[in-house]
């Protein structure tokens, strides 16, 4: 029986639109953004499970699945090249991404030939396809995929419930971020009723560190500093850090959230050197402090409390530009009453 009661009223039209579009589609490529994270992998998985239940032919497309998400039960093989897809695609389901700049270039180049269905919760885009559902009020794209499943008359049980829970836990910081509203908790309760063991899922996500990751975080904790009278927590990451610690960029997952824990911090900023002349930045905040506005000025995107993007500059130049933009945003917002903050952490 269709359980529309679980879908908030403002989400029902979008959920039904995507459900109808999936029912009309076949031979579907499913993909998310590059450098897949928990919500992207969860939404990719949920899309495949929904299409499989609808009797559709589909293929998962991604450069790879991060090792820390290897426990997620995928509904099929993951293809990293379109040359290996076992059918001629007719449609594409793009999840957790509504910007071709965040996609694999090979995949983005095929979109003009495909009927595109787009589901995302990031700010800054109207979508990419004939059927778009861009809902920034959602805590995670996986939340939206849960509502699509309900609109398709599918129960949120088993692997589908587990996948959606991965996305919810990942993009709400374990139900601790400001995007965790009553609808998220209602959905989580439904997933638990469907057999999802959320405590075990959190263990799978969190209790999988390597010694190299612990050494990397220890190094970066020592490097972190407080700026702008303690309102900004900043840390930069160099290519040599990964090499010397035996780690990759996926081992940084969650680090910027730790910077946000420092007392008095309004914005946490992490700047990662990806290759010479190119750096990635991640921004986090609490409450009304808007880091999406910062990212927008730097051609990035995201949400009010979580955003990021790319700067094509040396680490030194990127740091100067990023911190100047962060400072300008803080100065433009009314400063809340804050507890006293500690002095700068030694470099």
C-alpha positions, 0 to 999 in steps of 0.5 A: 500500500502506498504510504504517502503519509510518510512523505512531507506534503512539499515533497509529494509532487516531486517524488511522484514526478520522479517515480513516474519518470522512472516507470517510463524509462529503461536501460538507465545509467545511474551516476552521482558526483565524482569523489563519491561520499556516503549520500552519493553511494546511498542514492546510487544504490537506492536508484538501482534497487528501485529500478530493479524492483520496477523490472528495468535494465540499469547500470551503476556508473562511478569512478569507484566506491570509497573503501569506507563504504565497501560494506554497502550492498550494491545492486550490481557491478559499478562501471568506470567506463561507458565502453563496458556498459552491457547495453545501449543507454536510453536514460540517465538517473543522476543523483546527488549532483545537478552540476555537470562540473561535478561529474565524470567528463565521459558521463557528462559528455553523453547526457545530450543523447539521453533522457535525464532524470535528476534528483538532488538536494544541493542549492544552486541549480534547477536540474539537468534533465527532463524530470528534475527534482532539486529539493534543498530542504531535504537533509540528503538525496537519499531521503528524496530517493526514499520518497521516490521508492514510496511513490513507486509502492516499494516498501522501505525494507532490506537493502533499500532501507540500509542504503537510505540509512547510509545517506541519512547518517552521512549527510546529517552527521549521525543525526546531529546537523541542523538539517535533521528535522522531524521528517528525517527522524520519522524516516529513520524510524520507518527504516528501523521498522523495515529491519535496518540496524542503524547502530550497526550501520554507524559502526560500519561507517565509523569503526574502520580507520587505518593507522595511516588515517589516525596519523594523518588526522593527528598531523592535521590536528596539530596544524589546525589554527584559529583565525579572525578572533577565533571565529574561523578554524582553518587547516590546509592539507598538502599532497605530501601529507597523503604520501607520508601517511600512506593515505588518500583523500577519502581518509579526510572524510569527516575531518572538517566537522571536527574543526567545527567542534572548536569552541567559538568557531563559526566557520570551519575551513579545510583546504586540500591540495589535489594536484599542483595548481588545484585545491579543494575547499570544504566549509562547515558552519552552524545555524544561520552562518551561511557557507553556501554564500561563500562557496557561491562567490568561489564558483562552488556550491552546497548548503547553508551549513556545508559547502565546498568547491575547487580553486585553481591556484597554488595552496598559498594563493588558494588559502589567501583567497578562501580566507579573505572570502570567509572573513568577508562573509563573517563580517557581513553577518551579525555576530552572535554572542559567543563564549570566549575562545582559546588562542591560536593552536600552534602550527 
